[in-house]
Amino acid sequence: MKIFVGLLLGFWASALVAADQPNILFIIADDASRDSFGSYGCQYVKTPGFDRIAREGVLFTQAYNCNPKCAPARACLLTGRYSWQLEEACNHNPFLSEKWKF
């Protein structure tokens, strides 16, 4: 009986903690501008999934890109650093420098 009560309290406590945490969906789409989604007014590309997320969540109207090239921009997102801090600015370098490898 003690085990059952302990498990029940544990599940109840985890459900309370989980309810307080926000749901974050981070989407990276290569070569897609805001004009490519129906939620931003595009009439010829149908994006019902994105449109529903925008209606039920938060729709950002301004954004900042840390680098105009796709690979360095993704490296900045993954590491939290600017391109100049990563010492990489090229788009087609398949490897990070040795100091960033784990």
VMD Tcl script that builds the backbone (N, CA, C; Angstrom):
set m [mol new atoms 306]
animate dup $m
set s [atomselect $m all]
$s set {name element resname resid chain x y z} {
  {N N MET 1 A 0.811 -1.200 0.000}
  {CA C MET 1 A 0.000 0.000 0.000}
  {C C MET 1 A 0.854 1.262 0.000}
  {N N LYS 2 A 1.969 1.240 0.747}
  {CA C LYS 2 A 2.852 2.407 0.801}
  {C C LYS 2 A 3.450 2.693 -0.579}
  {N N ILE 3 A 3.771 1.641 -1.303}
  {CA C ILE 3 A 4.340 1.818 -2.641}
  {C C ILE 3 A 3.298 2.460 -3.563}
  {N N PHE 4 A 2.063 1.984 -3.481}
  {CA C PHE 4 A 1.011 2.540 -4.319}
  {C C PHE 4 A 0.790 4.020 -4.016}
  {N N VAL 5 A 0.726 4.391 -2.772}
  {CA C VAL 5 A 0.531 5.791 -2.381}
  {C C VAL 5 A 1.731 6.623 -2.827}
  {N N GLY 6 A 2.924 6.082 -2.695}
  {CA C GLY 6 A 4.129 6.792 -3.134}
  {C C GLY 6 A 4.127 7.035 -4.633}
  {N N LEU 7 A 3.752 6.005 -5.392}
  {CA C LEU 7 A 3.672 6.169 -6.845}
  {C C LEU 7 A 2.585 7.159 -7.235}
  {N N LEU 8 A 1.456 7.076 -6.568}
  {CA C LEU 8 A 0.365 7.993 -6.858}
  {C C LEU 8 A 0.769 9.440 -6.594}
  {N N LEU 9 A 1.420 9.691 -5.474}
  {CA C LEU 9 A 1.900 11.048 -5.161}
  {C C LEU 9 A 2.971 11.499 -6.155}
  {N N GLY 10 A 3.831 10.578 -6.565}
  {CA C GLY 10 A 4.864 10.919 -7.540}
  {C C GLY 10 A 4.279 11.315 -8.882}
  {N N PHE 11 A 3.310 10.540 -9.371}
  {CA C PHE 11 A 2.658 10.883 -10.635}
  {C C PHE 11 A 1.897 12.199 -10.543}
  {N N TRP 12 A 1.244 12.420 -9.417}
  {CA C TRP 12 A 0.489 13.662 -9.211}
  {C C TRP 12 A 1.432 14.866 -9.211}
  {N N ALA 13 A 2.570 14.747 -8.509}
  {CA C ALA 13 A 3.533 15.847 -8.446}
  {C C ALA 13 A 4.145 16.116 -9.824}
  {N N SER 14 A 4.466 15.079 -10.582}
  {CA C SER 14 A 5.047 15.285 -11.913}
  {C C SER 14 A 4.039 15.913 -12.862}
  {N N ALA 15 A 2.763 15.588 -12.701}
  {CA C ALA 15 A 1.730 16.202 -13.542}
  {C C ALA 15 A 1.596 17.685 -13.236}
  {N N LEU 16 A 1.729 18.074 -11.980}
  {CA C LEU 16 A 1.668 19.494 -11.616}
  {C C LEU 16 A 2.846 20.268 -12.191}
  {N N VAL 17 A 4.036 19.685 -12.114}
  {CA C VAL 17 A 5.231 20.344 -12.643}
  {C C VAL 17 A 5.144 20.450 -14.153}
  {N N ALA 18 A 4.701 19.397 -14.821}
  {CA C ALA 18 A 4.608 19.402 -16.281}
  {C C ALA 18 A 3.590 20.422 -16.775}
  {N N ALA 19 A 2.539 20.670 -16.011}
  {CA C ALA 19 A 1.513 21.621 -16.432}
  {C C ALA 19 A 2.029 23.049 -16.427}
  {N N ASP 20 A 3.038 23.346 -15.608}
  {CA C ASP 20 A 3.576 24.699 -15.521}
  {C C ASP 20 A 4.603 25.004 -16.603}
  {N N GLN 21 A 5.152 24.000 -17.235}
  {CA C GLN 21 A 6.189 24.214 -18.237}
  {C C GLN 21 A 5.556 24.543 -19.581}
  {N N PRO 22 A 6.102 25.542 -20.295}
  {CA C PRO 22 A 5.528 25.895 -21.600}
  {C C PRO 22 A 5.898 24.867 -22.670}
  {N N ASN 23 A 5.047 24.762 -23.662}
  {CA C ASN 23 A 5.349 23.943 -24.832}
  {C C ASN 23 A 6.007 24.848 -25.860}
  {N N ILE 24 A 7.211 24.500 -26.272}
  {CA C ILE 24 A 7.945 25.307 -27.235}
  {C C ILE 24 A 8.207 24.457 -28.470}
  {N N LEU 25 A 7.804 24.966 -29.609}
  {CA C LEU 25 A 8.044 24.313 -30.883}
  {C C LEU 25 A 8.951 25.229 -31.685}
  {N N PHE 26 A 10.153 24.774 -31.957}
  {CA C PHE 26 A 11.135 25.565 -32.686}
  {C C PHE 26 A 11.291 24.955 -34.064}
  {N N ILE 27 A 10.947 25.708 -35.103}
  {CA C ILE 27 A 10.946 25.191 -36.471}
  {C C ILE 27 A 12.014 25.907 -37.280}
  {N N ILE 28 A 12.861 25.141 -37.935}
  {CA C ILE 28 A 13.863 25.704 -38.838}
  {C C ILE 28 A 13.509 25.237 -40.244}
  {N N ALA 29 A 13.305 26.177 -41.139}
  {CA C ALA 29 A 12.985 25.854 -42.531}
  {C C ALA 29 A 13.969 26.589 -43.429}
  {N N ASP 30 A 14.715 25.838 -44.203}
  {CA C ASP 30 A 15.702 26.435 -45.095}
  {C C ASP 30 A 15.004 27.060 -46.301}
  {N N ASP 31 A 15.390 28.256 -46.652}
  {CA C ASP 31 A 14.860 28.981 -47.815}
  {C C ASP 31 A 13.351 29.210 -47.743}
  {N N ALA 32 A 12.831 29.399 -46.563}
  {CA C ALA 32 A 11.407 29.716 -46.411}
  {C C ALA 32 A 11.300 31.072 -45.725}
  {N N SER 33 A 10.702 32.007 -46.406}
  {CA C SER 33 A 10.501 33.321 -45.803}
  {C C SER 33 A 9.108 33.379 -45.203}
  {N N ARG 34 A 8.810 34.455 -44.519}
  {CA C ARG 34 A 7.490 34.570 -43.908}
  {C C ARG 34 A 6.387 34.640 -44.962}
  {N N ASP 35 A 6.731 35.023 -46.176}
  {CA C ASP 35 A 5.747 35.075 -47.261}
  {C C ASP 35 A 5.372 33.689 -47.778}
  {N N SER 36 A 5.989 32.632 -47.231}
  {CA C SER 36 A 5.714 31.264 -47.671}
  {C C SER 36 A 4.656 30.564 -46.828}
  {N N PHE 37 A 4.072 31.255 -45.852}
  {CA C PHE 37 A 3.128 30.626 -44.934}
  {C C PHE 37 A 1.800 31.357 -44.950}
  {N N GLY 38 A 0.723 30.595 -44.906}
  {CA C GLY 38 A -0.618 31.171 -44.920}
  {C C GLY 38 A -0.893 32.074 -43.740}
  {N N SER 39 A -0.303 31.788 -42.595}
  {CA C SER 39 A -0.541 32.610 -41.408}
  {C C SER 39 A 0.015 34.021 -41.573}
  {N N TYR 40 A 0.931 34.202 -42.510}
  {CA C TYR 40 A 1.479 35.529 -42.797}
  {C C TYR 40 A 0.881 36.128 -44.062}
  {N N GLY 41 A -0.140 35.489 -44.620}
  {CA C GLY 41 A -0.845 36.076 -45.751}
  {C C GLY 41 A -0.613 35.442 -47.107}
  {N N CYS 42 A 0.167 34.374 -47.194}
  {CA C CYS 42 A 0.397 33.724 -48.483}
  {C C CYS 42 A -0.887 33.031 -48.942}
  {N N GLN 43 A -1.303 33.289 -50.178}
  {CA C GLN 43 A -2.543 32.732 -50.705}
  {C C GLN 43 A -2.322 31.453 -51.528}
  {N N TYR 44 A -1.133 31.252 -52.075}
  {CA C TYR 44 A -0.926 30.139 -52.999}
  {C C TYR 44 A -0.239 28.933 -52.375}
  {N N VAL 45 A 0.373 29.069 -51.203}
  {CA C VAL 45 A 0.953 27.919 -50.503}
  {C C VAL 45 A 0.045 27.608 -49.316}
  {N N LYS 46 A -0.444 26.376 -49.248}
  {CA C LYS 46 A -1.352 25.975 -48.174}
  {C C LYS 46 A -0.550 25.363 -47.027}
  {N N THR 47 A -0.631 25.970 -45.864}
  {CA C THR 47 A 0.089 25.493 -44.684}
  {C C THR 47 A -0.875 25.386 -43.497}
  {N N PRO 48 A -1.803 24.453 -43.524}
  {CA C PRO 48 A -2.804 24.388 -42.457}
  {C C PRO 48 A -2.222 24.084 -41.077}
  {N N GLY 49 A -1.187 23.279 -41.022}
  {CA C GLY 49 A -0.568 22.971 -39.730}
  {C C GLY 49 A 0.067 24.196 -39.096}
  {N N PHE 50 A 0.854 24.918 -39.877}
  {CA C PHE 50 A 1.472 26.148 -39.375}
  {C C PHE 50 A 0.418 27.186 -39.024}
  {N N ASP 51 A -0.617 27.264 -39.837}
  {CA C ASP 51 A -1.681 28.246 -39.584}
  {C C ASP 51 A -2.386 27.963 -38.255}
  {N N ARG 52 A -2.624 26.688 -37.960}
  {CA C ARG 52 A -3.277 26.338 -36.697}
  {C C ARG 52 A -2.374 26.665 -35.502}
  {N N ILE 53 A -1.083 26.364 -35.630}
  {CA C ILE 53 A -0.140 26.690 -34.562}
  {C C ILE 53 A -0.101 28.198 -34.334}
  {N N ALA 54 A -0.126 28.965 -35.412}
  {CA C ALA 54 A -0.111 30.423 -35.300}
  {C C ALA 54 A -1.384 30.949 -34.637}
  {N N ARG 55 A -2.522 30.348 -34.963}
  {CA C ARG 55 A -3.790 30.772 -34.348}
  {C C ARG 55 A -3.847 30.451 -32.865}
  {N N GLU 56 A -3.346 29.281 -32.490}
  {CA C GLU 56 A -3.465 28.820 -31.110}
  {C C GLU 56 A -2.287 29.223 -30.233}
  {N N GLY 57 A -1.220 29.713 -30.836}
  {CA C GLY 57 A -0.028 30.050 -30.065}
  {C C GLY 57 A 0.389 31.484 -30.264}
  {N N VAL 58 A 1.665 31.670 -30.486}
  {CA C VAL 58 A 2.230 33.003 -30.678}
  {C C VAL 58 A 2.736 33.115 -32.105}
  {N N LEU 59 A 2.380 34.194 -32.773}
  {CA C LEU 59 A 2.843 34.453 -34.137}
  {C C LEU 59 A 3.773 35.656 -34.096}
  {N N PHE 60 A 5.044 35.435 -34.368}
  {CA C PHE 60 A 6.018 36.514 -34.330}
  {C C PHE 60 A 5.970 37.311 -35.628}
  {N N THR 61 A 6.056 38.619 -35.514}
  {CA C THR 61 A 6.018 39.483 -36.698}
  {C C THR 61 A 7.370 40.110 -36.994}
  {N N GLN 62 A 8.332 39.948 -36.105}
  {CA C GLN 62 A 9.681 40.449 -36.343}
  {C C GLN 62 A 10.678 39.366 -35.942}
  {N N ALA 63 A 11.755 39.273 -36.680}
  {CA C ALA 63 A 12.760 38.260 -36.388}
  {C C ALA 63 A 14.145 38.804 -36.709}
  {N N TYR 64 A 15.145 38.176 -36.167}
  {CA C TYR 64 A 16.529 38.555 -36.398}
  {C C TYR 64 A 17.309 37.311 -36.759}
  {N N ASN 65 A 18.101 37.395 -37.798}
  {CA C ASN 65 A 18.942 36.290 -38.218}
  {C C ASN 65 A 20.389 36.665 -37.934}
  {N N CYS 66 A 21.103 35.787 -37.275}
  {CA C CYS 66 A 22.471 36.100 -36.870}
  {C C CYS 66 A 23.470 36.022 -38.026}
  {N N ASN 67 A 23.110 35.366 -39.122}
  {CA C ASN 67 A 24.007 35.242 -40.269}
  {C C ASN 67 A 23.155 34.999 -41.509}
  {N N PRO 68 A 23.458 35.669 -42.626}
  {CA C PRO 68 A 22.652 35.472 -43.829}
  {C C PRO 68 A 22.896 34.134 -44.523}
  {N N LYS 69 A 23.926 33.425 -44.147}
  {CA C LYS 69 A 24.221 32.121 -44.752}
  {C C LYS 69 A 23.636 31.024 -43.877}
  {N N CYS 70 A 23.114 29.966 -44.511}
  {CA C CYS 70 A 22.330 28.981 -43.761}
  {C C CYS 70 A 23.149 28.166 -42.760}
  {N N ALA 71 A 24.278 27.608 -43.152}
  {CA C ALA 71 A 25.044 26.760 -42.232}
  {C C ALA 71 A 25.589 27.552 -41.041}
  {N N PRO 72 A 26.196 28.732 -41.246}
  {CA C PRO 72 A 26.629 29.497 -40.075}
  {C C PRO 72 A 25.471 29.933 -39.186}
  {N N ALA 73 A 24.314 30.230 -39.765}
  {CA C ALA 73 A 23.150 30.615 -38.959}
  {C C ALA 73 A 22.711 29.450 -38.072}
  {N N ARG 74 A 22.699 28.233 -38.609}
  {CA C ARG 74 A 22.339 27.063 -37.796}
  {C C ARG 74 A 23.376 26.812 -36.707}
  {N N ALA 75 A 24.656 27.003 -37.036}
  {CA C ALA 75 A 25.704 26.834 -36.023}
  {C C ALA 75 A 25.527 27.838 -34.891}
  {N N CYS 76 A 25.120 29.052 -35.216}
  {CA C CYS 76 A 24.870 30.063 -34.177}
  {C C CYS 76 A 23.689 29.652 -33.309}
  {N N LEU 77 A 22.639 29.134 -33.916}
  {CA C LEU 77 A 21.473 28.682 -33.141}
  {C C LEU 77 A 21.826 27.538 -32.204}
  {N N LEU 78 A 22.620 26.604 -32.691}
  {CA C LEU 78 A 22.955 25.429 -31.890}
  {C C LEU 78 A 23.921 25.726 -30.761}
  {N N THR 79 A 24.812 26.701 -30.961}
  {CA C THR 79 A 25.825 26.977 -29.945}
  {C C THR 79 A 25.509 28.194 -29.091}
  {N N GLY 80 A 24.621 29.082 -29.573}
  {CA C GLY 80 A 24.331 30.298 -28.829}
  {C C GLY 80 A 25.406 31.360 -28.990}
  {N N ARG 81 A 26.238 31.231 -29.993}
  {CA C ARG 81 A 27.321 32.190 -30.231}
  {C C ARG 81 A 27.149 32.854 -31.588}
  {N N TYR 82 A 27.799 33.998 -31.752}
  {CA C TYR 82 A 27.813 34.674 -33.040}
  {C C TYR 82 A 28.804 33.996 -33.980}
  {N N SER 83 A 28.677 34.272 -35.268}
  {CA C SER 83 A 29.583 33.661 -36.255}
  {C C SER 83 A 31.035 34.012 -35.988}
  {N N TRP 84 A 31.291 35.252 -35.636}
  {CA C TRP 84 A 32.672 35.652 -35.397}
  {C C TRP 84 A 33.250 34.963 -34.160}
  {N N GLN 85 A 32.412 34.585 -33.219}
  {CA C GLN 85 A 32.899 33.854 -32.054}
  {C C GLN 85 A 33.211 32.396 -32.402}
  {N N LEU 86 A 32.514 31.864 -33.397}
  {CA C LEU 86 A 32.767 30.498 -33.834}
  {C C LEU 86 A 33.960 30.409 -34.773}
  {N N GLU 87 A 34.403 31.573 -35.260}
  {CA C GLU 87 A 35.513 31.659 -36.213}
  {C C GLU 87 A 35.206 30.905 -37.502}
  {N N GLU 88 A 33.936 30.816 -37.828}
  {CA C GLU 88 A 33.497 30.168 -39.060}
  {C C GLU 88 A 32.484 31.086 -39.723}
  {N N ALA 89 A 32.713 31.435 -40.962}
  {CA C ALA 89 A 31.766 32.291 -41.664}
  {C C ALA 89 A 31.405 31.730 -43.025}
  {N N CYS 90 A 32.022 30.603 -43.391}
  {CA C CYS 90 A 31.746 30.059 -44.716}
  {C C CYS 90 A 30.518 29.156 -44.669}
  {N N ASN 91 A 29.921 28.977 -45.810}
  {CA C ASN 91 A 28.670 28.230 -45.892}
  {C C ASN 91 A 28.867 26.750 -46.165}
  {N N HIS 92 A 29.982 26.369 -46.734}
  {CA C HIS 92 A 30.141 24.980 -47.168}
  {C C HIS 92 A 31.268 24.256 -46.451}
  {N N ASN 93 A 31.593 24.678 -45.247}
  {CA C ASN 93 A 32.587 23.979 -44.454}
  {C C ASN 93 A 31.865 22.911 -43.636}
  {N N PRO 94 A 32.111 21.624 -43.901}
  {CA C PRO 94 A 31.342 20.578 -43.220}
  {C C PRO 94 A 31.752 20.359 -41.767}
  {N N PHE 95 A 32.836 20.953 -41.323}
  {CA C PHE 95 A 33.326 20.677 -39.978}
  {C C PHE 95 A 33.517 21.966 -39.192}
  {N N LEU 96 A 33.171 21.910 -37.914}
  {CA C LEU 96 A 33.520 23.001 -37.018}
  {C C LEU 96 A 34.994 22.863 -36.657}
  {N N SER 97 A 35.593 23.943 -36.203}
  {CA C SER 97 A 36.992 23.860 -35.804}
  {C C SER 97 A 37.119 22.918 -34.612}
  {N N GLU 98 A 38.311 22.453 -34.358}
  {CA C GLU 98 A 38.558 21.429 -33.344}
  {C C GLU 98 A 38.130 21.865 -31.942}
  {N N LYS 99 A 38.201 23.149 -31.644}
  {CA C LYS 99 A 37.872 23.574 -30.284}
  {C C LYS 99 A 36.387 23.463 -29.971}
  {N N TRP 100 A 35.526 23.276 -30.978}
  {CA C TRP 100 A 34.084 23.163 -30.741}
  {C C TRP 100 A 33.601 21.723 -30.752}
  {N N LYS 101 A 34.486 20.787 -31.012}
  {CA C LYS 101 A 34.086 19.377 -31.021}
  {C C LYS 101 A 34.116 18.831 -29.599}
  {N N PHE 102 A 33.208 17.910 -29.334}
  {CA C PHE 102 A 33.120 17.315 -27.993}
  {C C PHE 102 A 33.880 16.032 -27.933}
}
mol reanalyze $m
mol bondsrecalc $m
mol representation Tube
mol addrep $m
